[in-house]
Amino acid sequence: MNCSCCGSEVQSGFAFCPKCGTKQPNACPSCGYACAPDFAYCPKCGALVGEALKDGGEARPSRPTAPIRASSPLLAPPADPQQACRPRSDRIDSEANRRTITVLFADLSGFTAMSERLDPEVMQTLQNQLFEELTAAVQSFGGFVDKFIGDALLALFGAPAAHEDDPERAVRAALDMISRTARLSERAKAYAGSPLLLHVGINTGHVVAGGLGVGVAKSFSVTGDTVNTAQRLQSMAAPGEVLVGPLTHRLTRHAFSYDSLGEVSLKGKMGSVLVHRLKGPLDTPRAARGLDTLGLDAPLVGRDAELARVIGSLDRARGGAAQLVRLIGEAGIGKTRLVDEFLARIRDEDRFADLAVRRAVCSPLGEQSYGALAAVLRSAYGIAQKASAAEAEAKVAEALSELGLATDEAARLMPLYLHVLGLGDPNALLRHVEPEQLRRHSSNAVWHCRRC
């Protein structure tokens, strides 16, 4: 089964996820129903499924226990991922820990003035719609919504569940939040009276995560100067802007472009902070780690056997035998460096002079349909990531012409190429091409991709 919080595979019999530590649902020993971790009794049949009752408790009679049947329902993750990731209230005190996370503050610009114009009920509806969109953006990138404060949202990336690229996830979530807010603004402009604009602050650093509050109001949260700085960055950001702290910038500059605002004194804080304004994703992301990110270079020592095997596979592929190479190793062992060295060596050999190499990278954040194939086409035809449909169509038409296709044939194939690239109307091909033609055109498109 998969973890109810982070989705990682959890072996049968494991009570906790070995990756994020979340308690997993328990199967009722009588009927097999998936019970929440804090259930003492099965809500379906009443059998005892929880841990031993505390002193003074009374146990209700239950059915005799029986082995879990093979037909028992699979343990499904809870419907609310936020609730699944939130630590249990009876374990909050023991879970306080120091960790590095990325904090995101998002606030609606002009909220006070809007509240004066709108009826409170209308304002509440608008806030709820906005919070739904912002929460969806945060959760789609693996973040955790800590709390809502008035018209502001505090989201965490790295707590309770951590990922290796939490700063990048936070920045992408910020861009998605701004896009979602713009779409909501279009729908609500009839009664909002003014456009809805967010200003966002993102900061990465050390915090203490654990229980915060008293009594029943105690809940999982984080505290530390990292949170304060993120809030100050959000207050400083202009409507529609995203400002990031120094560590967030350093950990994401391989994938995004920024404008430096220099050292800035933030309200209520001693000293100054190096602040950067987010411009957008880079057309061609750079390597996230390695010597190249520091402007350094060093010769590869060893790995001759591995390089020989990969180059040998390439020779067999050039001879007509399809090859698939899987490169597996521990994090940091040098997989990316080995691939880079392989590409450098085949560029220097005359026998590979006529070889075209196309690279496609799959993101852990998910891809659009045919995302890997689209990356190959963009690399082959020189189509920038931000290119419009018209620019992409011109590039594809030029490439198909070089392949020798007639103009009318290229025109019939164009909707298919634009659909793969995520541009244009995805239903255009279905409206204008018969099913038999569609199958033939799809086959042709794959053939042309192989030739590119």
C-alpha positions in Angstrom: 0.0 0.0 0.0 1.0 3.7 -0.3 1.5 6.1 2.6 -1.6 8.2 3.4 0.5 11.3 3.7 3.5 11.3 1.2 2.4 8.5 -1.1 5.5 6.4 -0.7 5.2 2.6 -0.8 4.8 1.1 2.6 5.3 -2.6 3.1 2.6 -4.7 4.6 2.8 -4.8 8.4 4.4 -1.4 8.7 2.6 0.8 11.2 4.5 4.0 10.3 5.8 5.3 6.9 9.6 4.8 6.8 9.9 8.0 4.8 7.8 10.7 6.6 6.9 8.8 9.8 3.1 9.2 9.4 1.0 6.6 11.3 -0.8 4.4 8.8 -4.5 3.3 8.9 -5.3 0.1 10.7 -7.2 -2.8 9.2 -10.0 -4.1 11.4 -9.1 -7.7 12.4 -12.8 -8.7 12.1 -14.1 -7.1 8.9 -11.0 -5.6 7.3 -12.4 -2.0 7.3 -9.7 0.7 7.0 -9.8 2.5 10.4 -8.0 5.8 11.1 -4.9 5.4 13.3 -6.6 6.9 16.4 -9.7 4.6 16.2 -10.0 2.2 19.2 -13.0 0.4 17.7 -14.1 -0.3 14.2 -16.9 2.0 13.2 -18.4 -0.7 11.0 -18.5 -3.8 13.2 -17.4 -2.5 16.6 -14.4 -4.8 17.0 -11.4 -3.6 19.0 -8.7 -2.3 16.7 -6.8 0.4 18.7 -4.1 0.1 21.2 -4.8 -1.0 24.8 -7.3 1.2 26.6 -6.0 3.7 29.1 -6.4 2.9 32.8 -10.0 3.3 33.9 -11.5 2.8 30.5 -14.1 0.2 29.7 -13.9 -2.2 26.8 -17.1 -2.9 24.9 -17.8 -6.5 23.9 -16.6 -7.2 20.5 -16.8 -10.0 18.0 -14.2 -12.7 18.1 -11.2 -11.7 16.1 -10.5 -13.4 12.8 -7.7 -13.3 10.3 -8.0 -10.5 7.7 -9.7 -12.0 4.6 -8.2 -11.7 1.2 -11.3 -9.9 0.1 -10.8 -7.2 2.7 -10.9 -3.7 1.1 -7.6 -2.0 0.4 -6.5 0.7 2.8 -7.4 3.9 1.1 -5.7 7.2 1.9 -7.9 9.7 3.8 -9.9 12.1 1.7 -8.2 15.1 3.2 -4.4 15.1 2.6 -4.0 18.1 5.0 -5.5 16.1 7.9 -3.5 13.0 6.9 -0.2 14.9 7.1 -1.1 16.7 10.4 0.5 14.9 13.3 -1.9 13.4 15.9 -2.7 15.7 18.8 -1.5 13.2 21.4 1.9 13.1 19.7 2.5 16.8 19.1 4.5 17.4 22.3 7.0 14.6 21.6 7.5 15.7 17.9 9.0 19.1 18.3 12.2 19.2 16.2 14.5 21.6 14.5 14.5 21.4 10.7 15.1 23.5 7.6 11.9 24.4 5.7 10.6 26.9 3.2 7.9 29.2 4.5 5.4 30.9 2.1 3.2 33.9 3.1 0.5 35.0 0.6 -1.7 38.0 1.2 -4.6 39.6 -0.8 -3.7 43.2 -1.8 -6.3 45.8 -0.9 -8.3 43.6 1.4 -9.3 46.3 3.8 -10.6 48.6 1.1 -12.5 45.8 -0.5 -14.1 44.9 2.8 -15.4 48.4 3.2 -17.2 48.2 -0.2 -18.6 44.7 -0.1 -21.2 43.1 2.0 -19.7 40.8 4.7 -21.4 37.8 3.3 -20.1 38.5 -0.2 -16.7 39.1 1.3 -16.8 35.8 3.1 -17.7 33.9 -0.1 -14.9 35.6 -2.0 -12.4 34.7 0.8 -13.5 31.1 0.8 -13.2 30.8 -2.9 -9.7 32.4 -2.8 -8.6 30.1 0.0 -9.8 27.1 -1.9 -7.7 28.1 -4.9 -4.6 28.9 -2.8 -4.9 25.6 -0.9 -5.2 23.6 -4.1 -2.0 25.3 -5.4 -0.1 24.5 -2.2 -1.2 20.9 -2.0 -0.5 20.3 -5.7 3.2 20.9 -5.0 3.4 18.9 -1.8 3.1 21.8 0.6 1.1 22.1 3.9 -1.3 24.9 4.7 -0.5 25.8 8.3 -3.1 28.5 8.9 -5.3 31.3 7.5 -4.9 34.7 9.0 -7.6 37.1 7.9 -6.9 37.3 4.1 -3.4 35.8 4.4 -2.2 32.2 4.1 0.8 30.6 5.7 2.1 27.5 3.9 5.0 25.2 4.8 7.2 23.2 2.4 9.3 20.8 4.3 7.1 20.1 7.3 5.5 17.8 8.3 6.7 16.0 5.1 10.0 17.0 3.5 11.2 16.8 -0.1 14.6 17.4 -1.5 13.3 20.3 -3.6 11.0 22.1 -1.2 12.3 25.6 -2.1 11.5 25.0 -5.8 8.1 23.6 -4.9 7.3 26.7 -2.9 8.3 29.1 -5.8 6.3 27.1 -8.3 3.3 27.1 -5.9 3.6 30.9 -5.6 3.4 31.2 -9.4 0.4 28.9 -9.5 -1.3 30.8 -6.7 -0.9 34.1 -8.7 -2.4 32.4 -11.8 -5.3 30.9 -9.9 -6.0 34.3 -8.3 -6.0 36.0 -11.7 -8.6 33.5 -13.0 -10.7 34.0 -9.8 -10.5 37.7 -10.3 -12.0 37.3 -13.8 -14.9 35.4 -12.4 -15.5 37.7 -9.5 -14.9 41.1 -11.3 -18.7 41.7 -11.5 -19.0 42.2 -7.8 -15.4 42.5 -6.5 -15.0 45.9 -8.1 -11.2 45.7 -8.4 -8.8 43.0 -9.5 -7.6 40.4 -7.0 -3.8 40.5 -6.6 -1.6 38.6 -4.3 1.8 39.6 -2.9 3.9 36.7 -1.7 7.0 36.3 0.5 9.1 33.1 0.6 12.0 32.4 2.9 14.0 29.3 3.7 15.8 28.6 7.0 15.8 26.8 10.3 12.6 26.6 12.4 11.3 24.5 15.3 8.3 22.4 14.3 5.9 21.0 16.8 3.0 21.8 19.1 2.1 25.5 19.4 -0.8 26.8 21.5 -2.5 25.7 24.7 -5.2 23.0 25.4 -7.5 22.1 22.6 -6.2 25.0 20.6 -2.8 23.4 20.4 -1.8 22.4 16.9 1.2 21.6 14.8 3.0 24.7 13.5 6.5 26.2 13.2 8.2 29.0 14.9 11.5 30.9 14.3 12.9 34.0 12.6 12.5 32.3 9.2 8.7 32.7 9.5 9.0 36.4 10.5 11.3 37.1 7.6 8.8 35.5 5.1 6.1 37.7 6.5 8.2 40.8 6.2 9.0 39.9 2.6 5.3 39.5 1.9 4.5 42.9 3.3 7.3 44.5 1.2 6.2 42.8 -2.0 4.1 44.9 -4.4 0.7 43.5 -5.7 1.4 40.6 -8.1 5.1 40.3 -6.9 6.9 37.4 -5.3 10.0 38.2 -3.1 12.3 35.6 -1.8 15.0 35.5 0.8 18.7 34.7 0.2 18.7 31.0 0.8 15.5 30.4 -1.3 17.2 32.4 -4.1 20.4 30.3 -3.9 18.5 27.0 -3.9 16.2 27.9 -6.8 18.3 30.1 -9.1 19.0 27.1 -11.4 15.3 27.0 -12.4 14.1 30.6 -12.0 15.2 34.1 -13.0 15.4 36.9 -10.4 16.0 40.6 -10.1 18.2 41.5 -7.2 16.9 44.3 -4.9 20.1 44.3 -2.9 20.4 44.4 0.9 17.1 45.6 2.3 16.3 46.6 5.9 13.0 44.8 6.9 10.6 46.3 9.4 11.3 45.2 13.0 14.5 43.3 12.1 18.1 44.1 12.9 20.6 44.4 10.0 19.6 43.8 6.4 18.5 40.9 4.2 19.4 40.2 0.5 16.1 40.2 -1.3 15.3 39.0 -4.9 12.2 39.6 -6.9 11.0 36.5 -8.9 10.7 37.1 -12.7 9.7 33.6 -13.8 10.9 30.1 -14.8 14.1 29.9 -16.9 13.6 28.7 -20.5 16.4 26.2 -20.0 16.9 25.2 -16.3 20.5 24.6 -15.2 21.9 21.9 -13.1 20.7 22.1 -9.5 23.9 20.8 -8.0 27.5 19.9 -8.9 30.7 21.8 -9.8 29.0 23.5 -12.7 26.8 25.5 -10.4 29.9 27.0 -8.7 31.7 27.7 -12.0 34.2 24.9 -11.4 35.4 22.0 -13.4 37.5 18.8 -12.6 38.4 15.7 -14.7 36.4 12.5 -14.0 38.6 9.9 -12.3 37.7 6.3 -12.8 34.3 5.1 -14.1 36.0 3.8 -17.2 34.0 0.5 -17.1 30.7 2.3 -16.8 31.5 4.7 -19.6 32.6 1.8 -21.8 29.3 0.0 -21.2 27.2 3.0 -22.1 29.3 3.9 -25.2 29.0 0.2 -26.3 25.2 0.4 -26.0 25.3 3.5 -28.2 27.3 1.6 -30.8 24.8 -1.2 -30.8 21.9 1.3 -31.1 23.6 2.9 -34.2 23.7 -0.6 -35.6 20.0 -0.9 -35.4 19.5 -2.7 -32.0 17.3 -0.7 -29.6 19.0 -0.1 -26.3 17.7 1.0 -22.9 20.3 1.9 -20.2 19.3 2.4 -16.5 21.7 4.2 -14.4 21.1 3.5 -10.7 23.0 4.7 -7.6 22.8 6.4 -4.3 22.2 10.1 -4.1 25.4 12.1 -4.7 27.4 9.2 -6.1 27.8 10.9 -9.5 25.0 9.7 -11.9 24.6 13.1 -13.5 28.3 13.6 -13.8 28.6 10.2 -15.5 25.9 11.2 -18.1 27.6 14.6 -18.7 31.0 12.8 -19.3 29.4 10.4 -21.7 27.9 13.2 -23.7 31.2 15.1 -23.7 33.1 12.0 -25.0 30.7 11.2 -27.8 30.9 14.8 -29.0 34.7 14.5 -29.4 34.6 11.2 -31.4 34.3 11.4 -35.2 32.2 8.2 -35.5 29.4 10.0 -33.6 29.6 13.2 -35.6 26.3 12.6 -37.4 24.5 11.7 -34.1 21.8 14.0 -32.8 21.3 13.9 -29.0 18.0 15.0 -27.4 17.6 15.3 -23.7 14.3 15.3 -21.7 14.0 15.6 -18.0 10.9 14.5 -16.0 10.1 16.5 -12.9 9.1 15.0 -9.6 6.3 17.6 -9.5 4.5 16.0 -12.4 4.4 16.5 -16.2 1.7 17.4 -18.7 0.5 14.6 -20.9 3.3 13.6 -23.4 5.6 15.9 -21.4 8.7 13.8 -22.1 7.9 13.6 -25.9 7.2 17.4 -25.9 10.6 18.0 -24.3 12.3 16.0 -27.2 10.3 18.0 -29.8 11.2 21.3 -28.2 14.9 20.3 -28.2 14.8 19.1 -31.8 13.0 22.0 -33.3 14.4 24.8 -31.1 11.1 25.7 -29.5 11.4 27.7 -26.3 9.4 26.8 -23.2 7.6 30.1 -23.3 7.0 30.1 -27.0 3.5 30.9 -28.2 1.4 28.6 -30.3 2.1 30.7 -33.4 5.9 30.5 -32.8 5.8 26.8 -32.1 3.7 26.2 -35.3 6.2 28.1 -37.4 9.1 26.0 -36.0 7.3 22.7 -36.5 6.2 23.6 -40.0 9.8 24.5 -40.9 11.0 21.2 -39.5 8.3 19.1 -41.3 9.2 20.9 -44.6 12.9 19.9 -44.1 11.7 16.3 -43.6 10.1 16.4 -47.1 6.5 16.5 -46.1 4.0 18.2 -48.5 2.4 21.4 -47.2 -1.1 19.8 -46.9 0.2 16.8 -45.1 2.1 19.0 -42.6 -1.1 21.1 -42.1 -3.0 18.0 -41.2 -0.3 16.9 -38.7 0.0 20.3 -37.1 -2.9 19.9 -34.5 -1.3 16.7 -33.3 2.1 18.4 -32.8 0.5 21.3 -31.0 -1.4 19.0 -28.7 1.7 17.1 -27.8 3.4 20.4 -27.0 0.5 21.5 -24.8 -0.5 24.3 -27.1 -3.7 25.0 -29.1 -7.0 23.3 -28.8 -6.6 19.6 -27.8 -9.9 18.7 -29.5 -9.1 20.3 -32.9 -7.5 17.1 -34.2 -10.6 15.1 -33.3 -12.9 17.5 -35.0 -11.1 17.7 -38.3 -9.5 14.2 -38.7 -11.3 10.9 -39.2 -10.4 8.0 -36.8 -8.5 6.1 -39.5 -6.6 9.2 -40.5 -5.8 9.9 -36.8 -4.2 6.5 -36.4 -2.1 7.0 -39.5 -1.1 10.5 -38.6 -0.2 9.5 -35.1 2.1 6.8 -36.5 3.6 9.3 -38.9 4.2 11.8 -36.1 6.2 9.2 -34.1 8.2 8.3 -37.2 9.1 11.9 -37.8 10.0 12.3 -34.1 12.4 9.4 -34.5 14.0 11.0 -37.6 14.5 14.3 -35.7 
